[in-house]
Amino acid sequence: MSIVKAPTPEMPPEITVVDMIRAAAKKDPSAEAVICGDTRLSWAQFDDRVNRVANALIGLGVGRTDRVAVLSPNSDKYAEVFIGGLRAGACLTPLSTMASSEALQKMLVDCGAKVLFLAEKYRPLVAGFLDDLDITRVAFDFSADGFLDYEAMLDGADTTDPMIPIDWEDPFNLIYSSGTTGTPKGIVHSHWMRAIHMDRAEPNGYCDHARTLLSTPLYSNTTLVSFLPTLVGGSTVVLMSKFDAREYLELAQKEKITHTMLVPVQYKRIMDIPDFDDFDLSTMKVKFSTSAPLRADVKLDVLNRFPGKLLEYYGLTEGGGVTVLAADEYPNKLHTVGQPAPGTEIRLIGPDGKEVAQGDVGEIAGRSPAMMSGYFGREDLTRDYIWEDENGTIFFRSGDMGSFDEDGFLVLSDRKKDMIISGGLNIYANDLELILLDDPDVTDAAVIGIPSDAWGETPLGLVVVGAGATRSADDIREAANKRLGKSHRLSAVEIRTELPRSSIGKILKRELREPYWAK
C-alpha cells in the first residue's frame, strides 16, 4: 500500500489525533465530552473510560495495528471504544449495521479482527458464523456465554493512559465499502491522513465550545469527519442512536447545538417537518452536508429557514479530491459542489486517460495530502484506483463525472461507476444484479437508481425471465431481498422482454434510467 504517495501540506501536523484528544481532555475536565440518550460524560469521565478500554484491549492481547471491530448503533460506549482502541494503538474497524450477514462475515475474516464489540440489536446478523471465528467477543448491552461484559471489562481495567507509541503510517481505521457479494474493499486511513483532516477543526469552530449533533452512524466516514474534530477541539459530541427528523429537531433545540453533519436525505426530511419553523435553532453556527449531492432546491430551503452556515463537501472515503461549497456565500452556485479545497488538485480525464478540455465532462480524479493508504491487503485494487499524470503523480479516480464552470466550480453529471446512493449509503448495482441473476427464473438483469422522496434514490431491478417462468416480479424481489442487507434491498422489480445493450453487449443503463428521472 506504499504505492500511494500523498503530497505534504504546507503546515504538516505535528502530533497524532490520539495526542490531540489526549490534550483536549485536559483543557476543561468538567466540560461535557459525549452525550447519548440519558448518558452525559464529562471529559474527565470520558478520558477515564477511554483509558480503561485501551488497557483492557491490551490485556486481551491487542497489539499495535491490530484490528478491533465494532457492530453497534451509535452510543457513548461506541465512542469510548473508538478512542480507546486508538489509544491502545489498534486500528478501528467499524462495521456497517446495514450490511448482510454474508458481507459481515467476509469483512471480519478479511480484516482478522482480534476483538469484536457487539450490540444486542445486531446479534442475529453474526450469530450464524461467529463461533467459526477466532475472535474475542465483548457484549455492550447483553449477557451471553462466550461474551465478555463491557462494563465488567472496564471495571477491572487500569485507568492510566498506556501511552502506546504510534507511527504516522500506522492504520487509524479500516472502513469497508458496502458490498453484498464478493469480499468488500477495506479502505485504510493512516494516522497521518486523519491528523491532516484536523486542520479544519479550528477554522470550522470545533475548538470553540462546539456542540455537535451527529445522527449518521459511526461506521461512516461522513460521521467521523465531524466526530473527530469535535473531540480534538475539546468540545461536545451529541450522538443519536437512530435518526428521526422530529427527534433531531427536538434534540438540536434542547442541547443548543452549534454544529451538525447531515446527509441530503436527512436535510429533506428535516425541512419537510410541518412545524420546522417553530423550533429554536438559533444556536446553530455551521451545518455540513456530504456523501451525496444536495439538491439545489433543498440547499435554498436550508439557507432560507435553517440558521447557520451551510457547507457542502464532495469527496470520497478514500480521500484525494475534495471540493467545498459555502452555500451561503455562493447562492448562485447551488447547482454545484463547490471549488477544490485548499491543498487539493482535481483533474478531469477522458476515456483515453488524458485530461479533457476546459468545460468538457470528464471523470473526476483528485489528489490532496489526505489520501488513503490503500485497500486493505489489496494492492491490485489500489493500483486500479489510481490515475497518473505525465509526471507520474498519483491521483485517485472517483468514478464520478463532472465539469468545471467558468468560475472553477465543479458540476457533477452522470456517474461512471454504476453506483446508487440511497439515504447517503453507497449501493453497487452489480452486487444486486448478481443476486437477481442467481434466481433460476431470471435470464438477464439490471439494477438502476430511481428517484425516491424518502431516500434520494432507491434501487429498482429490471429482469428478463426465462420461458415458462410463472413467478411474479414481487416474488423475484422478495427472494432477492432475503439475501440482501437492509440498505441494499430492491424497492421493486419490473419484468421486461429484453434489456437494451450496446454493440459490444453492455447494458445501456442511461437509457434505462432516463424515463424515471425525466418525470
Secondary structure, 3 states (H helix, E strand, C coil): CCCCCCCCCCCCCCCCHHHHHHHHHHHCCCCEEEEECCEEEEHHHHHHHHHHHHHHHHHCCCCCCCEEEEECCCCHHHHHHHHHHHHCCCEEEECCCCCCHHHHHHHHHHHCCCEEEECHHHHHHHCCCHHHCCCEEEECCCCCCCCEEHHHHHHCCCCCCCCCCCCCCCEEEEEECCCCCCCCCEEEEEHHHHHHHHHHCCCCCCCCCCEEEECCCCCCHHHHHHHHHHHHCCCEEEECCCCCHHHHHHHHHHCCCCEEEECHHHHHHHHCCCCHHHCCCCCCCEEEECCCCCCHHHHHHHHHHCCCEEEEEECCCCECCCEEEECCCCHHHCCCCCEECCCCEEEEECCCCCECCCCCCEEEEEECCCECCEECCCHHHHHHCEEECCCCCEEEEEEEEEEECCCCCEEEEEECCCEEEECCEEEEHHHHHHHHHCCCCEEEEEEEEEEECCCEEEEEEEEEECCCCCCCHHHHHHHHHCCCCHHHCCCEEEECCCCCECCCCCECHHHHHHHHHCC
